């Protein structure tokens, strides 16, 4: 009987430890865990979020608590494609290969990150006429078995919610009203 108790105790501890290993990150923990951006990855002259774009990000995050990170990449007036709004800073970070591929092809980037803890969806961002004006990056907590298709659908739904509020690309840079 004592051996059964020891086995049960060990099994309980194993389950508790495995739950800790797959614990979901809060938004704040996800931001703190991001890698440091190098100066060469930044447009040093673009440093302030686009007011309306930031409003869209903030509203989407309030509506979708399952999203831990979000960013809008767009071509700011007089600048290359950069992050113009996010919940993690990096305003002015230049679009990378994945961002630009999504924008140029219209095909989403959908992948589990290298750590296996996040599902990343990058979706084209369009204005109301259907013109591509940038990309929307949406990151979710992830563990094996999670429904990646549902996360991708949520990201696409968010992009569509934003599209409905964007008569033109210039709207991103207008007042937050």
Rosetta blueprint (number, residue, H / E / L):
1 X L
2 X H
3 X H
4 X H
5 X H
6 X H
7 X H
8 X H
9 X H
10 X H
11 X H
12 X H
13 X H
14 X H
15 X H
16 X H
17 X H
18 X H
19 X H
20 X H
21 X H
22 X L
23 X L
24 X L
25 X L
26 X L
27 X H
28 X H
29 X H
30 X H
31 X H
32 X H
33 X L
34 X L
35 X L
36 X L
37 X L
38 X L
39 X H
40 X H
41 X H
42 X E
43 X L
44 X L
45 X L
46 X L
47 X L
48 X L
49 X L
50 X L
51 X H
52 X H
53 X H
54 X H
55 X H
56 X H
57 X H
58 X H
59 X H
60 X H
61 X H
62 X H
63 X H
64 X L
65 X L
66 X L
67 X E
68 X E
69 X E
70 X E
71 X E
72 X E
73 X E
74 X E
75 X E
76 X L
77 X L
78 X L
79 X L
80 X L
81 X E
82 X E
83 X E
84 X E
85 X E
86 X E
87 X L
88 X L
89 X L
90 X L
91 X L
92 X L
93 X E
94 X E
95 X L
96 X L
97 X H
98 X H
99 X H
100 X H
101 X H
102 X H
103 X H
104 X H
105 X H
106 X L
107 X L
108 X L
109 X E
110 X E
111 X E
112 X E
113 X L
114 X L
115 X L
116 X L
117 X L
118 X E
119 X E
120 X E
121 X E
122 X E
123 X E
124 X E
125 X E
126 X E
127 X L
128 X L
129 X L
130 X L
131 X L
132 X E
133 X E
134 X E
135 X E
136 X E
137 X E
138 X E
139 X E
140 X E
141 X E
142 X L
143 X L
144 X L
145 X L
146 X L
147 X L
148 X H
149 X H
150 X H
151 X H
152 X H
153 X H
154 X H
155 X H
156 X H
157 X H
158 X H
159 X H
160 X H
161 X H
162 X H
163 X H
164 X L
165 X L
166 X L
167 X L
168 X L
169 X H
170 X H
171 X H
172 X H
173 X H
174 X L
175 X L
176 X L
177 X L
